[in-house]
Amino acid sequence: MLSSLLLPLAAPQAEASTALNGLRSTPLDTVQPRTPGSYSPMELCKRTWTKAVEAMPDSPDGDTRPELRGDAFRTTTPPSLLFVHVGKTCGATVGFALRDNQRLLNTRHPLQPAYDEVHTHPVRWGVLAAADHVLVSLRDPIDRVVSSYNSYVCVRETKLDENGQRVAINSQNECKRKPNEVGFTREAHARLIFCFPSVNEFAERLDEDNECGRLARDSLQYDFGFGHAAMGACFYLGGMMDLLQNKSVFVVETKTCDSDINAIAPWLGLRNDSFKLRQELHAGGFPHHDDTLSVKGRDVLRQHLAHEYAFVDELRRMAVKH
């Protein structure tokens, strides 16, 4: 059925809108109208987190990735260290470092788990409340969205074969994404890249007053079905700034990933020279990897990510200096 609905990626906007109307699960007239200026950046950040928590399955039984919920913090012997893996940062590298050095981490509290990771889920209040140390991987919000969008398009880019059937252009390996990370539905495939086959078109047209524009704006804030685009720092922690003030927060930046990881051990009171590092699994180029933004695209996207910049700046301010 999908092949009868899918259009070439370069389809005109009118055709794209027709396809989107047939595939959208929520009618457009049920979507709350966009009201610029109604919320401050920090209020919008908190609202994004609240929406994410509301969308999260209550039970791990109904969750496709239950191991990434942070449920270890809701037990009688929670870990001390919470790792918040924000997508399209260097979070995979941080995760490898924590796993490879788990025995060392266990020396701090031998009777507790060394740490627990939250990824593709918002951090719930009870999870953060039980943690003493919070490790967060961050990246410039624009660069993170560009990386997310380019990965999304790479995985979902298609063409018509000789039989008129739509087939993938790129393999999972080419897109540098593990198959179990691609949990998107057929509907999500069609709903975004028909409108915006490149990240620059996505950014430049964010303010359009039509279905494609509304879809793009939702994908940055409240619609979590398009890869990691809306899953920025606000998605993970945006409603808990007050609680974070009472935690020891450590930030790993994408641009200084290796040196920041080497500073984790002294932050935790461990030997500085004992953390082993390995290369990130999906590092390197892939189709659309080098797609970039125009000056206009970057300016428009920055306006729509003001809430992310505000929150990331606060996280960096409160983080341990190293």
Summary of the structure (lengths in Angstrom):
residues: 322
radius of gyration: 20.2
end to end distance: 54.5
largest distance: 62.2
contacts: 996
relative contact order: 0.19
helix: 48%
strand: 8%
